[in-house]
Amino acid sequence: MFRKILFRFSTYNFINVTQKGKVALIQFNRPKAMNALCDGLIKELNQVTQEIDSNPEYGSIVITGNEKAFAAGADIKEMQDKSFPQVQNIQMLASWENLTNIKKPILAAVNGYALGGGFELAMMCDIIYAGENAKFGLPEATLGTIPGCGGTQRLIRAVGKSKAMEITLTGEFIDAQTALSYGLVSKVLPVANLVEETLKVAEKIASFSKPVAALIKDTINEAENIGLREGVKYERKAFYSTFATQDRKEGMSAFVEKRKPSWTDN
Ligand SMILES: CCCCCCC/C=C/C(=O)SCCNC(=O)CCNC(=O)[C@H](O)C(C)(C)COP(=O)(O)OP(=O)(O)OC[C@H]1O[C@@H](n2cnc3c(N)ncnc32)[C@H](O)[C@@H]1OP(=O)(O)O
């Protein structure tokens, strides 16, 4: 069903990368460590997502783990002996947010645990689908630390202050249905079908014009940084800019001519 991606850097130790049509599927591959996010895994993830982003063959990305764990957080064993100067001087987490610079839409398919950095990483994605067994949490307080990769900031924007405080201050996990009721995830699916169903949505997204998808992603994400008035201005500029593209012309012509559009990504 999948074909291996043959990128320049095609040997990975901590992830598997496969392709279905125009979709790249990235699967974390540290099953013995509940897919804990070690530095090597983040380096590979950054490298491959940048490659996919600049490869015109791909229109979207799906990130997943295994049935037990999406990712149980940053690797605690790797972090445990680090000192304050070490984490600050090397800016330990500086590259951990690179995923947010990817222009193509990213879907997270979360089965099992998405904890700490794993939950933060899922929240950096554009759409989250959860398997029925998914468990989300920010248990950093139980380790004597706090979320370090946008967890507090993205969670409050997704669920509001009281729930964000509750989740982060107690360190307790929430299940898939609760995450759905909080608006954190868009759908809850059977564990066995999660990746397949997520790929279907990713394929649909990838079937449209890539620059237009990138513009939608950018415009919605910008709403998290700016107020409504500025956001509407930002959106309007983006809307106008589609009139400089072939794909806008093609989409509207195809509608009027009652035919399917043929996107050129220009
Ligand atoms: C991209 C953005 C990232 C930014 C990161 C910024 C800062 C983030 C900080 C954090 O994420 S701190 C970590 C937060 N996560 C946790 O506290 C969860 C820790 N894990 C657990 O609580 C449990 O393992 C579990 C997920 C509830 C599963 O429990 P279960 O009893 O089923 O399995 P275990 O025997 O505990 O685990 C199996 C195996 O996996 C190892 N492991 C699990 N989680 C981690 C981890 N986060 N880091 C390193 N290793 C982990 C665990 O030690 C076991 O290994 P062995 O001891 O058997 O070798």
The ligand as an ORCA input file, in Angstrom:
! r2SCAN-3c Opt
* xyz 0 1
  C       8.306     18.604     20.118
  C       8.124     19.269     21.391
  C       8.776     18.611     22.570
  C       9.188     19.595     23.586
  C       9.513     19.042     24.920
  C       9.582     20.099     25.928
  C       9.562     19.642     27.321
  C       8.827     18.413     27.506
  C       8.929     17.732     28.616
  C       8.317     16.401     28.726
  O       7.709     15.895     27.826
  S       8.577     15.592     30.189
  C       7.875     13.981     29.913
  C       6.411     13.982     30.064
  N       5.927     12.613     29.974
  C       5.756     11.822     31.031
  O       5.970     12.198     32.160
  C       5.258     10.418     30.761
  C       6.240      9.392     31.235
  N       5.754      8.042     31.011
  C       4.781      7.464     31.742
  O       4.197      8.054     32.605
  C       4.462      6.044     31.430
  O       5.553      5.470     30.770
  C       3.199      5.834     30.570
  C       3.283      6.617     29.277
  C       1.960      6.284     31.375
  C       3.066      4.328     30.222
  O       3.106      3.550     31.397
  P       3.357      1.968     31.284
  O       3.350      1.450     32.667
  O       2.417      1.381     30.304
  O       4.793      1.834     30.604
  P       6.228      2.092     31.279
  O       6.744      0.817     31.813
  O       6.162      3.254     32.204
  O       7.072      2.577     30.001
  C       7.636      1.661     29.074
  C       9.058      2.115     28.773
  O       8.998      3.390     28.178
  C       9.840      4.290     28.900
  N       9.286      5.654     28.833
  C       8.017      6.031     28.890
  N       7.906      7.354     28.800
  C       9.157      7.835     28.691
  C       9.713      9.150     28.557
  N       8.942     10.246     28.476
  N      11.031      9.274     28.481
  C      11.844      8.192     28.505
  N      11.377      6.910     28.619
  C      10.048      6.752     28.712
  C       9.804      3.751     30.325
  O      10.891      4.244     31.052
  C       9.875      2.269     30.069
  O      11.201      1.912     29.740
  P      12.019      0.877     30.663
  O      12.101      1.518     31.999
  O      11.192     -0.362     30.669
  O      13.329      0.749     29.965
*
